Amino acid sequence: MPLPTIRQLEYFVTAARLGTFAAAALELRIAQPSLSEQITVLERTLDVRLFTRTSRRVLLTDAGKQLLPLAEKAIGDVVEITKLGRSVRALEEGTVSFGTFNSAHLYLLTDLIREFHSLHPGVQIQVTGLNSAEVADAVRAGRIEAGLVQLPIDARELQVSRTAFVDQVVYVSREKANTAAPIDIATLATRKLILSEARWSTSDPLRVSLLERAQSAGIVLEPIIEVEFQTHALELAAQGVGDSLVSYHVGRSVMADRGLSWTRLEPAVEESYAFITRRRGSISPATAEFMALARRSLARIQNA
């Protein structure tokens, strides 16, 4: 038994909406006899009459009225299936455009990229390691589609997700006696400090927090060395040049191996991270899938 085609259903729905075969044929850009013939074939296939023909209009029969919502749904389903196919092709052949802070490779990016590539080997992956403020600027300007940043940031023109990950700043030293107890701001001011984010010292959230604590306590906090990357600060601390402050998950993989011990700050300093996209922009299926996988990876790290 032959089945109705989507084209026949589309002709039927258009004629029912416009009320004449002539208007339907004009909208669909086909010849009227072709449209009339296909609707007749549809009626024969279903063995029902769908329209009552008058001199000026066509009117739906009871059978036509029952068919109309089913035909509209069938056409809508085909449209969604087509969108799905395009989305899958875009994901499997697209490009990830993503930015994040430069130390993310130490505990997130390497495993994340490997897992994503194994799932979607045809997708190109472009991940830029930058400072969070630079990531925000790049997303805002449309140079990259999305990013993972440390909060707070300048959120103008950005869509900021709920917090995706929380880390804690820890104090690290080669001298175990220096990490025997939590460190408050007064004690911190007496230590030989190596701090990262030299270029962003006035806007880095940790630097800002430390400055506020020092000012409230009426003391001055002056590092002996300032470098750009937390990994560099850790390396110098491992060589006994001084002590440093790093994100726990950044230092976790190297502290014990390099003879470093750690303790928390008192009160604790937490770092919150979130995903950002351009507020009125759109992201590709590949980037959206990369973000979803990154969120799941961060949840696993957080709960480890």
WOZI-V380092 format. One record per pair of residues at least 6 apart in sequence whose C-alpha atoms are under 8 Angstrom apart, sorted by the first residue. I is the first residue (numbers start at 0). J is the second residue. D is the distance in Angstrom with one decimal. If there is no record, write none. Layout:
# WOZI-V380092
i-><I;I>
j-><J;J>
d-><D;D>
This chain:
# WOZI-V380092
i-><1;2;3;3;3;5;5;7;7;7;8;8;8;8;9;9;9;10;10;10;10;10;11;12;12;12;13;14;14;14;14;15;15;15;15;17;18;18;18;19;19;19;20;20;20;20;21;23;24;24;24;25;42;42;47;48;48;48;49;49;49;49;49;49;50;50;50;50;50;51;51;51;51;52;86;87;89;89;89;90;90;90;90;90;90;91;91;91;91;91;92;92;92;93;93;93;93;93;93;94;94;94;94;94;94;94;95;95;95;95;95;95;95;95;95;96;96;96;96;96;96;96;97;97;97;97;97;97;97;97;98;98;98;98;98;98;98;98;98;99;99;99;99;99;99;99;99;99;99;100;100;100;100;100;100;100;100;101;101;101;101;102;102;102;102;102;103;103;105;105;106;106;106;107;107;107;111;111;111;112;115;115;116;122;131;131;131;131;132;132;132;134;134;134;135;135;135;135;135;135;135;137;138;138;138;138;138;138;138;139;139;139;139;139;141;144;144;144;144;144;144;145;145;145;145;145;145;146;146;146;147;147;147;147;148;148;148;148;149;149;149;149;150;150;150;150;150;151;156;156;156;157;157;157;157;158;158;158;158;159;159;159;159;160;160;160;161;161;162;162;162;162;163;163;163;163;163;163;163;164;164;164;164;164;164;165;165;165;165;165;166;166;166;166;166;166;167;167;167;167;167;167;167;168;168;168;168;168;168;168;168;168;168;169;169;169;169;169;169;169;169;170;170;170;170;170;170;170;170;170;170;171;171;171;171;171;171;171;171;171;171;171;171;172;172;172;172;172;172;172;172;172;172;173;173;173;173;173;173;173;173;174;174;175;175;178;178;178;179;180;181;181;181;181;182;182;182;182;183;183;183;184;184;184;184;184;185;185;185;187;188;188;188;188;190;190;191;191;191;191;192;192;192;192;192;192;192;193;193;193;193;193;193;193;193;193;193;193;193;194;194;194;194;194;194;194;194;195;195;195;195;195;195;195;196;196;196;196;196;196;197;197;197;198;200;200;201;205;209;210;213;213;226;229;229;230;230;232;233;233;233;233;235;236;236;236;237;237;237;237;246;254;274;276>
j-><44;44;41;44;45;73;74;37;38;41;41;70;71;74;70;71;74;23;27;34;37;38;38;67;70;71;23;20;22;23;57;57;58;59;67;23;56;57;58;55;56;57;31;34;35;57;31;31;30;31;34;31;48;49;62;60;62;63;59;60;61;62;63;64;57;58;59;60;63;57;58;59;60;58;284;284;283;284;285;119;122;283;284;285;288;119;120;121;122;285;121;122;123;121;122;123;283;284;285;122;123;124;125;283;285;286;122;123;124;125;126;283;285;286;289;124;125;126;143;144;145;286;125;126;127;143;144;145;146;286;126;127;128;129;134;143;145;146;147;126;127;128;129;130;131;134;146;147;148;128;129;130;131;134;147;148;149;128;129;130;228;128;228;229;230;249;128;249;249;252;248;249;252;293;296;297;292;293;296;124;289;292;122;285;147;148;149;152;148;152;153;146;147;148;146;148;152;153;154;157;275;143;144;145;146;157;275;276;277;155;156;157;276;277;277;276;277;281;282;283;286;274;275;276;277;282;286;274;275;276;272;273;274;275;272;273;274;275;270;271;272;273;204;270;271;272;273;204;277;278;279;275;276;277;278;275;276;277;278;273;274;275;276;273;274;275;273;274;271;272;273;274;271;272;273;274;294;297;298;271;272;273;297;298;301;269;270;271;272;301;246;247;248;269;270;271;246;247;263;267;268;269;270;244;245;246;247;263;264;267;268;269;270;244;245;246;247;261;262;263;264;178;182;242;243;244;245;261;262;263;264;178;233;236;242;243;244;245;254;259;260;261;262;178;236;237;239;241;242;243;259;260;261;236;237;238;239;242;258;259;260;259;260;259;260;260;261;262;262;262;262;263;264;265;262;263;264;265;264;265;266;209;212;213;216;265;213;216;218;220;218;219;220;221;241;242;222;223;241;242;221;222;223;224;241;242;243;222;223;224;225;226;232;235;236;241;242;243;244;222;224;225;226;229;232;243;244;225;226;227;228;229;231;232;203;225;226;227;228;229;225;226;227;227;206;207;207;268;220;220;219;220;232;245;249;249;250;243;243;245;250;254;241;242;243;259;254;257;258;259;270;260;290;282>
d-><6.6;6.8;6.1;6.8;7.8;7.6;6.6;5.8;6.2;6.4;7.9;5.7;7.9;7.4;7.6;8.0;7.0;7.2;8.0;6.5;7.6;6.9;6.2;6.5;7.0;6.9;5.5;5.5;7.4;5.0;7.9;7.5;7.3;6.8;8.0;6.3;5.5;5.4;6.8;7.4;5.1;5.6;6.4;7.1;6.8;7.5;5.8;8.0;5.9;5.1;6.3;7.7;5.6;6.4;6.8;6.9;6.9;7.3;5.8;5.3;7.6;5.8;4.2;7.9;5.9;5.3;4.6;5.3;6.5;5.6;5.1;6.2;6.2;6.6;6.5;7.9;7.5;6.3;7.0;7.8;7.0;7.6;5.1;4.6;7.9;5.9;7.6;5.5;5.6;7.4;5.4;5.1;7.7;7.7;5.2;6.5;7.5;7.6;5.8;5.5;4.6;5.7;7.2;7.7;5.9;7.0;7.2;6.2;4.7;5.6;7.4;7.6;5.3;4.5;6.9;6.8;5.3;6.3;5.3;5.4;6.7;6.0;6.4;4.9;6.4;5.9;6.1;5.1;5.2;7.0;5.4;4.5;5.9;6.8;5.7;6.9;6.5;4.5;6.5;7.5;6.4;5.2;5.8;7.1;6.4;6.2;5.4;4.9;5.9;5.3;4.8;4.9;5.4;7.6;7.3;6.5;7.9;4.3;5.1;6.4;7.9;7.6;7.7;7.3;7.5;6.7;7.8;7.6;6.1;7.7;6.6;6.7;7.9;7.9;7.3;7.3;7.3;6.5;6.9;7.9;6.9;7.4;7.3;7.2;7.6;4.8;5.9;7.6;7.8;6.5;7.6;6.4;7.9;7.1;7.4;7.5;7.3;7.3;7.7;7.9;7.5;5.8;5.7;5.9;7.2;7.8;7.7;6.3;6.0;7.8;6.3;6.4;7.8;5.7;7.4;6.3;7.1;7.6;5.8;7.9;7.3;7.2;5.6;4.6;7.3;7.5;7.4;5.6;5.3;6.8;6.7;5.6;4.4;6.3;5.4;5.7;6.4;7.3;6.8;5.8;4.4;6.6;7.6;7.2;5.6;5.6;7.0;7.2;6.1;5.3;7.5;6.4;5.7;4.6;4.6;5.5;5.2;5.8;4.7;6.6;6.0;4.7;6.9;5.6;5.3;6.2;6.2;7.8;6.4;5.7;4.8;7.8;7.6;5.7;5.0;7.1;6.5;7.1;7.6;5.9;5.2;6.9;6.2;7.2;6.8;6.7;5.5;4.6;6.2;7.4;6.4;6.5;6.9;5.7;5.0;6.5;5.7;5.6;7.9;7.3;5.9;4.4;5.8;6.5;5.5;4.5;5.8;6.9;7.2;7.5;5.6;6.2;7.2;5.6;5.6;6.1;5.8;6.3;5.7;4.7;6.2;7.3;7.5;7.3;5.9;4.7;6.7;5.3;5.3;6.0;6.7;7.1;7.9;7.5;5.8;5.4;6.2;7.4;8.0;6.3;5.6;4.4;6.7;6.9;6.1;7.3;7.7;7.2;4.8;6.8;5.4;5.7;6.5;6.6;6.1;7.8;6.0;7.4;6.1;4.7;6.3;7.6;7.5;7.8;6.0;6.5;5.5;5.2;7.2;6.6;5.6;5.2;5.4;5.7;7.3;6.6;4.8;5.5;6.0;4.8;6.9;7.6;6.6;6.4;7.8;7.6;7.7;7.5;7.4;7.7;7.5;6.8;5.1;7.2;7.9;7.2;6.7;6.0;5.1;5.9;7.6;4.6;5.6;6.7;5.7;5.1;5.5;5.7;6.1;4.8;5.7;7.5;6.0;7.9;7.5;6.1;5.9;4.9;7.5;6.4;6.5;5.0;6.3;7.7;6.5;6.0;6.5;5.7;4.7;5.0;5.3;5.3;7.8;6.2;6.8;7.4;6.3;4.6;6.2;7.6;5.3;5.2;5.1;6.6;6.0;7.8;6.6;7.8;7.9;7.3;6.0;6.4;6.6;6.2;7.7;7.8;7.8;6.4;6.8;7.7;7.4;7.9;6.9;5.2;6.4;7.7;8.0;5.7;6.6;6.2;8.0;6.5;7.8;7.8>
